[in-house]
Amino acid sequence: MKKTASLFIIFTITTAIYSQGRGKEVPVLKEISGLEVIKSVYPQATGVEKVNEVWFKIVDSGKKVLGYTLSSKPYSEGIIGYHKTTPAIVIMDKDKVIKKVAILSHWETTAYVAKLDRLKFFDNWNGLTVEGALKKKAAADSYTGATITADAVTKNVEIVLKKATENKIN
């Protein structure tokens, strides 16, 4: 009886460890350049210029405005993913329609983030305005196996979108 109970406990612990991605990959800090993410949408972008505490203009070498971006990094301290904070970047066109959402820095395993990407989680907000995105809730619970990460990213997007509505630009 003790042997069966011991085997059950070992099996349960092993399953929990491997199901969280720890069996193959140790989470380490991954820093993703905001400009790198911006260039995936606007290859001609050369920088960003601060408009106010939340909004940034995406500009090319001639300072022509290509779009806008928001970062939840200043507001993400208490929003924890599976491993620490998961600040997000929101990239929009000139009409402030969302083109892309991505994680900036994180301690998640590559497999978790890849799973969310593969399941098109980050596309939940594409094509929406700031106001429309705030009304829509991404169903984080539908991303089984990466729910904690998805929930944290969703909270990061929501907080920066709320800040954006409080600090509107023309």
BELNOR-V388468 format. One record per residue. PSI is psi in degrees with one decimal (none if undefined). Layout:
psi->[PSI;PSI]
This chain:
psi->[-44.4;-37.0;-42.1;-43.0;-41.9;-43.5;-39.9;-44.0;-45.4;-44.1;-43.9;-45.5;-45.4;-44.0;-43.7;-43.8;-48.0;-30.9;-20.7;4.4;0.7;-22.1;-28.2;-28.1;131.0;126.9;130.2;159.7;128.7;120.3;123.0;127.8;128.3;-39.6;-34.6;-43.1;-43.3;-42.6;-20.5;-22.0;-43.4;85.9;-27.3;-1.3;138.5;-11.9;-177.0;149.4;131.6;130.1;-47.7;-164.1;-16.1;-43.8;140.5;138.0;138.3;124.5;157.4;-172.8;-25.4;11.4;16.1;133.0;123.5;-31.2;-160.7;159.0;153.4;146.4;133.9;-0.1;-43.9;-14.5;3.3;-0.2;-43.9;2.8;106.6;130.3;-153.6;-36.6;97.9;-161.0;156.6;66.6;148.5;156.4;140.4;124.1;131.6;162.2;-174.7;-22.9;6.6;38.3;130.9;129.1;-30.9;143.9;136.5;160.9;139.2;-79.9;148.6;164.2;17.0;158.0;152.2;-36.6;-39.8;-49.8;-40.6;-37.4;-45.0;-40.6;-47.2;-35.9;5.9;27.7;-45.0;-14.9;-5.7;-32.2;-10.7;136.3;-1.3;151.1;172.3;-47.7;-42.6;-39.0;-34.3;-31.2;-31.5;135.4;124.3;132.3;82.7;-32.1;-11.3;0.3;59.7;134.3;-15.6;27.6;-42.9;-44.0;-47.9;-41.1;-42.2;-42.3;-43.2;-45.0;-39.1;-43.3;-45.5;-44.3;-40.9;-32.4;-38.3;-43.5;-37.7;-37.5;-29.7;-23.7;52.9;151.8;163.0;none]
